[in-house]
Each structure stands twice: as structure tokens, then as C-alpha cells.
């Protein structure tokens, strides 16, 4: 499964989120802002919703 979507950040930059994987092999979540990697998180067994992925990366960027 691959799910990818884009959103506009509050600062006006384009953020691309991606979910790859399945319950058997685990999930990889990644985010890029204007083509630059923000973070890739591997090995999750839990499948997050799109909203959950967005919150996870927002918290990471905010240092939480």
C-alpha cells in the first residue's frame, strides 16, 4: 500500500506526506517540505490515519 498527499503549511510551503507498507512488514511514514526530507520513520506496526501522520510530523518539527 502506498498513500501520498500534499498540504500547504502555515508558512505557505508545500508538504508531501507518504505512507508505505502493510501490517505484516510494518509501515514507513515520511514527509518532505518543498522537496527536502523532513523525516522518515520506519518500522511502525500501527497504521496511522492521514491526520495521525500529519500530527506526528507537526510535533516532530515543533520539537515535541
PDB file of N, CA, C and O in Angstrom:
ATOM      1  N   UNK A   1       0.835  -1.170   0.000  1.00  0.00           N
ATOM      2  CA  UNK A   1       0.000   0.000   0.000  1.00  0.00           C
ATOM      3  C   UNK A   1       0.885   1.240   0.000  1.00  0.00           C
ATOM      4  O   UNK A   1       1.852   1.318   0.757  1.00  0.00           O
ATOM      5  N   UNK A   2       0.559   2.190  -0.833  1.00  0.00           N
ATOM      6  CA  UNK A   2       1.226   3.493  -0.836  1.00  0.00           C
ATOM      7  C   UNK A   2       0.146   4.564  -0.883  1.00  0.00           C
ATOM      8  O   UNK A   2      -0.737   4.540  -1.739  1.00  0.00           O
ATOM      9  N   UNK A   3       0.234   5.495   0.047  1.00  0.00           N
ATOM     10  CA  UNK A   3      -0.702   6.611   0.104  1.00  0.00           C
ATOM     11  C   UNK A   3       0.133   7.879   0.195  1.00  0.00           C
ATOM     12  O   UNK A   3       0.968   8.010   1.090  1.00  0.00           O
ATOM     13  N   UNK A   4      -0.084   8.803  -0.717  1.00  0.00           N
ATOM     14  CA  UNK A   4       0.680  10.038  -0.737  1.00  0.00           C
ATOM     15  C   UNK A   4      -0.271  11.215  -0.932  1.00  0.00           C
ATOM     16  O   UNK A   4      -1.217  11.130  -1.716  1.00  0.00           O
ATOM     17  N   UNK A   5      -0.017  12.321  -0.214  1.00  0.00           N
ATOM     18  CA  UNK A   5      -0.857  13.504  -0.358  1.00  0.00           C
ATOM     19  C   UNK A   5      -0.041  14.745  -0.024  1.00  0.00           C
ATOM     20  O   UNK A   5       1.004  14.656   0.621  1.00  0.00           O
ATOM     21  N   UNK A   6      -0.517  15.887  -0.462  1.00  0.00           N
ATOM     22  CA  UNK A   6       0.181  17.147  -0.184  1.00  0.00           C
ATOM     23  C   UNK A   6      -0.745  18.103   0.551  1.00  0.00           C
ATOM     24  O   UNK A   6      -1.968  18.049   0.418  1.00  0.00           O
ATOM     25  N   UNK A   7      -0.126  18.976   1.327  1.00  0.00           N
ATOM     26  CA  UNK A   7      -0.859  20.024   2.058  1.00  0.00           C
ATOM     27  C   UNK A   7      -0.004  21.282   2.070  1.00  0.00           C
ATOM     28  O   UNK A   7       1.212  21.223   1.892  1.00  0.00           O
ATOM     29  N   UNK A   8      -0.640  22.395   2.278  1.00  0.00           N
ATOM     30  CA  UNK A   8       0.050  23.672   2.423  1.00  0.00           C
ATOM     31  C   UNK A   8       0.327  23.900   3.910  1.00  0.00           C
ATOM     32  O   UNK A   8      -0.577  23.785   4.737  1.00  0.00           O
ATOM     33  N   UNK A   9       1.573  24.221   4.245  1.00  0.00           N
ATOM     34  CA  UNK A   9       1.914  24.509   5.640  1.00  0.00           C
ATOM     35  C   UNK A   9       1.472  25.928   5.981  1.00  0.00           C
ATOM     36  O   UNK A   9       1.203  26.725   5.083  1.00  0.00           O
ATOM     37  N   UNK A  10       1.396  26.250   7.278  1.00  0.00           N
ATOM     38  CA  UNK A  10       1.018  27.616   7.663  1.00  0.00           C
ATOM     39  C   UNK A  10       1.964  28.681   7.092  1.00  0.00           C
ATOM     40  O   UNK A  10       1.570  29.831   6.898  1.00  0.00           O
ATOM     41  N   UNK A  11       3.212  28.286   6.828  1.00  0.00           N
ATOM     42  CA  UNK A  11       4.173  29.235   6.263  1.00  0.00           C
ATOM     43  C   UNK A  11       4.078  29.338   4.743  1.00  0.00           C
ATOM     44  O   UNK A  11       4.829  30.087   4.118  1.00  0.00           O
ATOM     45  N   UNK A  12       3.148  28.578   4.149  1.00  0.00           N
ATOM     46  CA  UNK A  12       2.936  28.641   2.704  1.00  0.00           C
ATOM     47  C   UNK A  12       3.745  27.656   1.894  1.00  0.00           C
ATOM     48  O   UNK A  12       3.684  27.676   0.664  1.00  0.00           O
ATOM     49  N   UNK A  13       4.507  26.788   2.552  1.00  0.00           N
ATOM     50  CA  UNK A  13       5.298  25.787   1.831  1.00  0.00           C
ATOM     51  C   UNK A  13       4.475  24.526   1.600  1.00  0.00           C
ATOM     52  O   UNK A  13       3.552  24.232   2.359  1.00  0.00           O
ATOM     53  N   UNK A  14       4.812  23.791   0.560  1.00  0.00           N
ATOM     54  CA  UNK A  14       4.121  22.552   0.230  1.00  0.00           C
ATOM     55  C   UNK A  14       4.770  21.383   0.966  1.00  0.00           C
ATOM     56  O   UNK A  14       5.982  21.182   0.887  1.00  0.00           O
ATOM     57  N   UNK A  15       3.952  20.620   1.677  1.00  0.00           N
ATOM     58  CA  UNK A  15       4.432  19.446   2.406  1.00  0.00           C
ATOM     59  C   UNK A  15       3.811  18.211   1.765  1.00  0.00           C
ATOM     60  O   UNK A  15       2.598  18.144   1.567  1.00  0.00           O
ATOM     61  N   UNK A  16       4.667  17.226   1.440  1.00  0.00           N
ATOM     62  CA  UNK A  16       4.203  15.960   0.875  1.00  0.00           C
ATOM     63  C   UNK A  16       4.386  14.865   1.912  1.00  0.00           C
ATOM     64  O   UNK A  16       5.493  14.645   2.405  1.00  0.00           O
ATOM     65  N   UNK A  17       3.304  14.185   2.239  1.00  0.00           N
ATOM     66  CA  UNK A  17       3.320  13.084   3.205  1.00  0.00           C
ATOM     67  C   UNK A  17       3.186  11.773   2.449  1.00  0.00           C
ATOM     68  O   UNK A  17       2.567  11.725   1.386  1.00  0.00           O
ATOM     69  N   UNK A  18       3.770  10.699   2.999  1.00  0.00           N
ATOM     70  CA  UNK A  18       3.668   9.394   2.353  1.00  0.00           C
ATOM     71  C   UNK A  18       3.596   8.299   3.410  1.00  0.00           C
ATOM     72  O   UNK A  18       4.314   8.324   4.410  1.00  0.00           O
ATOM     73  N   UNK A  19       2.710   7.337   3.161  1.00  0.00           N
ATOM     74  CA  UNK A  19       2.596   6.125   3.975  1.00  0.00           C
ATOM     75  C   UNK A  19       2.883   4.955   3.032  1.00  0.00           C
ATOM     76  O   UNK A  19       2.271   4.847   1.969  1.00  0.00           O
ATOM     77  N   UNK A  20       3.808   4.088   3.421  1.00  0.00           N
ATOM     78  CA  UNK A  20       4.108   2.894   2.632  1.00  0.00           C
ATOM     79  C   UNK A  20       4.126   1.684   3.556  1.00  0.00           C
ATOM     80  O   UNK A  20       4.507   1.796   4.721  1.00  0.00           O
ATOM     81  N   UNK A  21       3.719   0.534   3.045  1.00  0.00           N
ATOM     82  CA  UNK A  21       3.829  -0.701   3.803  1.00  0.00           C
ATOM     83  C   UNK A  21       2.503  -1.363   4.083  1.00  0.00           C
ATOM     84  O   UNK A  21       1.471  -1.022   3.505  1.00  0.00           O
ATOM     85  N   UNK A  22       2.563  -2.333   5.001  1.00  0.00           N
ATOM     86  CA  UNK A  22       1.369  -3.075   5.405  1.00  0.00           C
ATOM     87  C   UNK A  22       1.560  -3.594   6.823  1.00  0.00           C
ATOM     88  O   UNK A  22       2.634  -3.450   7.408  1.00  0.00           O
ATOM     89  N   UNK A  23       0.531  -4.185   7.358  1.00  0.00           N
ATOM     90  CA  UNK A  23       0.582  -4.660   8.748  1.00  0.00           C
ATOM     91  C   UNK A  23       1.609  -5.776   8.941  1.00  0.00           C
ATOM     92  O   UNK A  23       2.156  -5.938  10.031  1.00  0.00           O
ATOM     93  N   UNK A  24       1.867  -6.537   7.890  1.00  0.00           N
ATOM     94  CA  UNK A  24       2.778  -7.670   8.004  1.00  0.00           C
ATOM     95  C   UNK A  24       4.244  -7.223   8.088  1.00  0.00           C
ATOM     96  O   UNK A  24       4.994  -7.704   8.937  1.00  0.00           O
ATOM     97  N   UNK A  25       4.643  -6.308   7.211  1.00  0.00           N
ATOM     98  CA  UNK A  25       6.047  -5.884   7.182  1.00  0.00           C
ATOM     99  C   UNK A  25       6.304  -4.570   7.900  1.00  0.00           C
ATOM    100  O   UNK A  25       7.458  -4.183   8.084  1.00  0.00           O
ATOM    101  N   UNK A  26       5.255  -3.883   8.305  1.00  0.00           N
ATOM    102  CA  UNK A  26       5.402  -2.605   9.003  1.00  0.00           C
ATOM    103  C   UNK A  26       5.201  -1.431   8.059  1.00  0.00           C
ATOM    104  O   UNK A  26       5.157  -1.595   6.840  1.00  0.00           O
ATOM    105  N   UNK A  27       5.082  -0.263   8.635  1.00  0.00           N
ATOM    106  CA  UNK A  27       4.807   0.949   7.871  1.00  0.00           C
ATOM    107  C   UNK A  27       5.993   1.901   7.927  1.00  0.00           C
ATOM    108  O   UNK A  27       6.736   1.945   8.908  1.00  0.00           O
ATOM    109  N   UNK A  28       6.150   2.662   6.850  1.00  0.00           N
ATOM    110  CA  UNK A  28       7.139   3.726   6.775  1.00  0.00           C
ATOM    111  C   UNK A  28       6.371   5.012   6.525  1.00  0.00           C
ATOM    112  O   UNK A  28       5.576   5.103   5.589  1.00  0.00           O
ATOM    113  N   UNK A  29       6.616   6.007   7.374  1.00  0.00           N
ATOM    114  CA  UNK A  29       5.977   7.307   7.229  1.00  0.00           C
ATOM    115  C   UNK A  29       7.053   8.323   6.889  1.00  0.00           C
ATOM    116  O   UNK A  29       8.107   8.347   7.525  1.00  0.00           O
ATOM    117  N   UNK A  30       6.800   9.159   5.895  1.00  0.00           N
ATOM    118  CA  UNK A  30       7.789  10.169   5.541  1.00  0.00           C
ATOM    119  C   UNK A  30       7.096  11.478   5.195  1.00  0.00           C
ATOM    120  O   UNK A  30       5.915  11.512   4.848  1.00  0.00           O
ATOM    121  N   UNK A  31       7.871  12.555   5.300  1.00  0.00           N
ATOM    122  CA  UNK A  31       7.370  13.881   4.961  1.00  0.00           C
ATOM    123  C   UNK A  31       8.491  14.680   4.318  1.00  0.00           C
ATOM    124  O   UNK A  31       9.649  14.595   4.728  1.00  0.00           O
ATOM    125  N   UNK A  32       8.133  15.453   3.308  1.00  0.00           N
ATOM    126  CA  UNK A  32       9.074  16.332   2.626  1.00  0.00           C
ATOM    127  C   UNK A  32       8.438  17.705   2.513  1.00  0.00           C
ATOM    128  O   UNK A  32       7.236  17.827   2.276  1.00  0.00           O
ATOM    129  N   UNK A  33       9.250  18.735   2.685  1.00  0.00           N
ATOM    130  CA  UNK A  33       8.756  20.096   2.528  1.00  0.00           C
ATOM    131  C   UNK A  33       9.523  20.745   1.391  1.00  0.00           C
ATOM    132  O   UNK A  33      10.747  20.858   1.442  1.00  0.00           O
ATOM    133  N   UNK A  34       8.799  21.169   0.364  1.00  0.00           N
ATOM    134  CA  UNK A  34       9.407  21.758  -0.825  1.00  0.00           C
ATOM    135  C   UNK A  34      10.553  20.892  -1.354  1.00  0.00           C
ATOM    136  O   UNK A  34      11.608  21.403  -1.730  1.00  0.00           O
ATOM    137  N   UNK A  35      10.329  19.562  -1.379  1.00  0.00           N
ATOM    138  CA  UNK A  35      11.290  18.625  -1.935  1.00  0.00           C
ATOM    139  C   UNK A  35      12.416  18.203  -1.006  1.00  0.00           C
ATOM    140  O   UNK A  35      13.228  17.357  -1.382  1.00  0.00           O
ATOM    141  N   UNK A  36      12.493  18.762   0.191  1.00  0.00           N
ATOM    142  CA  UNK A  36      13.542  18.391   1.147  1.00  0.00           C
ATOM    143  C   UNK A  36      12.960  17.486   2.222  1.00  0.00           C
ATOM    144  O   UNK A  36      11.869  17.740   2.733  1.00  0.00           O
ATOM    145  N   UNK A  37      13.687  16.432   2.563  1.00  0.00           N
ATOM    146  CA  UNK A  37      13.225  15.493   3.587  1.00  0.00           C
ATOM    147  C   UNK A  37      13.094  16.174   4.934  1.00  0.00           C
ATOM    148  O   UNK A  37      13.989  16.898   5.369  1.00  0.00           O
ATOM    149  N   UNK A  38      11.976  15.935   5.587  1.00  0.00           N
ATOM    150  CA  UNK A  38      11.794  16.353   6.979  1.00  0.00           C
ATOM    151  C   UNK A  38      12.224  15.191   7.870  1.00  0.00           C
ATOM    152  O   UNK A  38      13.051  15.356   8.768  1.00  0.00           O
ATOM    153  N   UNK A  39      11.662  14.029   7.614  1.00  0.00           N
ATOM    154  CA  UNK A  39      11.948  12.861   8.453  1.00  0.00           C
ATOM    155  C   UNK A  39      11.306  11.638   7.818  1.00  0.00           C
ATOM    156  O   UNK A  39      10.273  11.738   7.156  1.00  0.00           O
ATOM    157  N   UNK A  40      11.927  10.483   8.027  1.00  0.00           N
ATOM    158  CA  UNK A  40      11.336   9.211   7.644  1.00  0.00           C
ATOM    159  C   UNK A  40      11.335   8.341   8.888  1.00  0.00           C
ATOM    160  O   UNK A  40      12.367   8.184   9.539  1.00  0.00           O
ATOM    161  N   UNK A  41      10.193   7.779   9.218  1.00  0.00           N
ATOM    162  CA  UNK A  41      10.054   6.946  10.407  1.00  0.00           C
ATOM    163  C   UNK A  41       9.666   5.548   9.939  1.00  0.00           C
ATOM    164  O   UNK A  41       8.640   5.372   9.281  1.00  0.00           O
ATOM    165  N   UNK A  42      10.483   4.556  10.277  1.00  0.00           N
ATOM    166  CA  UNK A  42      10.294   3.184   9.796  1.00  0.00           C
ATOM    167  C   UNK A  42       9.924   2.251  10.934  1.00  0.00           C
ATOM    168  O   UNK A  42      10.156   2.543  12.108  1.00  0.00           O
ATOM    169  N   UNK A  43       9.338   1.115  10.553  1.00  0.00           N
ATOM    170  CA  UNK A  43       9.132   0.031  11.489  1.00  0.00           C
ATOM    171  C   UNK A  43       7.874   0.103  12.335  1.00  0.00           C
ATOM    172  O   UNK A  43       7.724  -0.672  13.279  1.00  0.00           O
ATOM    173  N   UNK A  44       6.981   1.006  12.019  1.00  0.00           N
ATOM    174  CA  UNK A  44       5.726   1.090  12.769  1.00  0.00           C
ATOM    175  C   UNK A  44       4.851  -0.114  12.450  1.00  0.00           C
ATOM    176  O   UNK A  44       4.688  -0.465  11.281  1.00  0.00           O
ATOM    177  N   UNK A  45       4.297  -0.739  13.448  1.00  0.00           N
ATOM    178  CA  UNK A  45       3.324  -1.819  13.242  1.00  0.00           C
ATOM    179  C   UNK A  45       1.905  -1.267  13.187  1.00  0.00           C
ATOM    180  O   UNK A  45       1.001  -1.908  12.653  1.00  0.00           O
ATOM    181  N   UNK A  46       1.717  -0.070  13.746  1.00  0.00           N
ATOM    182  CA  UNK A  46       0.389   0.551  13.753  1.00  0.00           C
ATOM    183  C   UNK A  46       0.180   1.357  12.484  1.00  0.00           C
ATOM    184  O   UNK A  46       1.070   2.084  12.044  1.00  0.00           O
ATOM    185  N   UNK A  47      -1.002   1.223  11.902  1.00  0.00           N
ATOM    186  CA  UNK A  47      -1.348   2.013  10.732  1.00  0.00           C
ATOM    187  C   UNK A  47      -2.026   3.300  11.198  1.00  0.00           C
ATOM    188  O   UNK A  47      -3.102   3.271  11.796  1.00  0.00           O
ATOM    189  N   UNK A  48      -1.379   4.422  10.915  1.00  0.00           N
ATOM    190  CA  UNK A  48      -1.926   5.716  11.297  1.00  0.00           C
ATOM    191  C   UNK A  48      -2.819   6.261  10.189  1.00  0.00           C
ATOM    192  O   UNK A  48      -2.641   5.930   9.017  1.00  0.00           O
ATOM    193  N   UNK A  49      -3.765   7.083  10.562  1.00  0.00           N
ATOM    194  CA  UNK A  49      -4.580   7.787   9.580  1.00  0.00           C
ATOM    195  C   UNK A  49      -3.749   8.930   8.996  1.00  0.00           C
ATOM    196  O   UNK A  49      -2.677   9.251   9.510  1.00  0.00           O
ATOM    197  N   UNK A  50      -4.247   9.541   7.924  1.00  0.00           N
ATOM    198  CA  UNK A  50      -3.564  10.705   7.368  1.00  0.00           C
ATOM    199  C   UNK A  50      -3.405  11.793   8.419  1.00  0.00           C
ATOM    200  O   UNK A  50      -2.347  12.412   8.530  1.00  0.00           O
ATOM    201  N   UNK A  51      -4.464  12.022   9.188  1.00  0.00           N
ATOM    202  CA  UNK A  51      -4.413  13.049  10.232  1.00  0.00           C
ATOM    203  C   UNK A  51      -3.362  12.710  11.278  1.00  0.00           C
ATOM    204  O   UNK A  51      -2.648  13.594  11.752  1.00  0.00           O
ATOM    205  N   UNK A  52      -3.263  11.436  11.641  1.00  0.00           N
ATOM    206  CA  UNK A  52      -2.258  10.999  12.611  1.00  0.00           C
ATOM    207  C   UNK A  52      -0.843  11.229  12.115  1.00  0.00           C
ATOM    208  O   UNK A  52       0.031  11.622  12.888  1.00  0.00           O
ATOM    209  N   UNK A  53      -0.608  10.986  10.834  1.00  0.00           N
ATOM    210  CA  UNK A  53       0.709  11.209  10.236  1.00  0.00           C
ATOM    211  C   UNK A  53       1.040  12.700  10.250  1.00  0.00           C
ATOM    212  O   UNK A  53       2.162  13.085  10.580  1.00  0.00           O
ATOM    213  N   UNK A  54       0.073  13.535   9.896  1.00  0.00           N
ATOM    214  CA  UNK A  54       0.296  14.978   9.881  1.00  0.00           C
ATOM    215  C   UNK A  54       0.621  15.496  11.278  1.00  0.00           C
ATOM    216  O   UNK A  54       1.515  16.327  11.433  1.00  0.00           O
ATOM    217  N   UNK A  55      -0.086  15.021  12.287  1.00  0.00           N
ATOM    218  CA  UNK A  55       0.161  15.436  13.669  1.00  0.00           C
ATOM    219  C   UNK A  55       1.533  14.960  14.128  1.00  0.00           C
ATOM    220  O   UNK A  55       2.256  15.709  14.786  1.00  0.00           O
ATOM    221  N   UNK A  56       1.900  13.733  13.794  1.00  0.00           N
ATOM    222  CA  UNK A  56       3.197  13.195  14.193  1.00  0.00           C
ATOM    223  C   UNK A  56       4.330  14.069  13.651  1.00  0.00           C
ATOM    224  O   UNK A  56       5.265  14.391  14.384  1.00  0.00           O
ATOM    225  N   UNK A  57       4.256  14.453  12.386  1.00  0.00           N
ATOM    226  CA  UNK A  57       5.320  15.272  11.809  1.00  0.00           C
ATOM    227  C   UNK A  57       5.268  16.712  12.295  1.00  0.00           C
ATOM    228  O   UNK A  57       6.313  17.348  12.437  1.00  0.00           O
ATOM    229  N   UNK A  58       4.086  17.236  12.551  1.00  0.00           N
ATOM    230  CA  UNK A  58       3.970  18.591  13.103  1.00  0.00           C
ATOM    231  C   UNK A  58       4.623  18.632  14.481  1.00  0.00           C
ATOM    232  O   UNK A  58       5.329  19.586  14.807  1.00  0.00           O
ATOM    233  N   UNK A  59       4.389  17.602  15.288  1.00  0.00           N
ATOM    234  CA  UNK A  59       5.008  17.519  16.615  1.00  0.00           C
ATOM    235  C   UNK A  59       6.522  17.388  16.494  1.00  0.00           C
ATOM    236  O   UNK A  59       7.261  17.986  17.277  1.00  0.00           O
ATOM    237  N   UNK A  60       6.989  16.609  15.518  1.00  0.00           N
ATOM    238  CA  UNK A  60       8.432  16.441  15.320  1.00  0.00           C
ATOM    239  C   UNK A  60       9.081  17.775  14.962  1.00  0.00           C
ATOM    240  O   UNK A  60      10.124  18.123  15.515  1.00  0.00           O
ATOM    241  N   UNK A  61       8.480  18.516  14.050  1.00  0.00           N
ATOM    242  CA  UNK A  61       9.033  19.801  13.629  1.00  0.00           C
ATOM    243  C   UNK A  61       9.011  20.802  14.786  1.00  0.00           C
ATOM    244  O   UNK A  61       9.922  21.618  14.928  1.00  0.00           O
ATOM    245  N   UNK A  62       7.968  20.732  15.607  1.00  0.00           N
ATOM    246  CA  UNK A  62       7.841  21.638  16.755  1.00  0.00           C
ATOM    247  C   UNK A  62       8.735  21.224  17.929  1.00  0.00           C
ATOM    248  O   UNK A  62       8.838  21.951  18.917  1.00  0.00           O
ATOM    249  N   UNK A  63       9.379  20.062  17.820  1.00  0.00           N
ATOM    250  CA  UNK A  63      10.272  19.598  18.878  1.00  0.00           C
ATOM    251  C   UNK A  63       9.588  18.935  20.041  1.00  0.00           C
ATOM    252  O   UNK A  63      10.149  18.870  21.135  1.00  0.00           O
ATOM    253  N   UNK A  64       8.367  18.433  19.824  1.00  0.00           N
ATOM    254  CA  UNK A  64       7.620  17.770  20.908  1.00  0.00           C
ATOM    255  C   UNK A  64       7.861  16.283  20.896  1.00  0.00           C
ATOM    256  O   UNK A  64       7.317  15.562  21.733  1.00  0.00           O
TER     257      UNK A  64
END
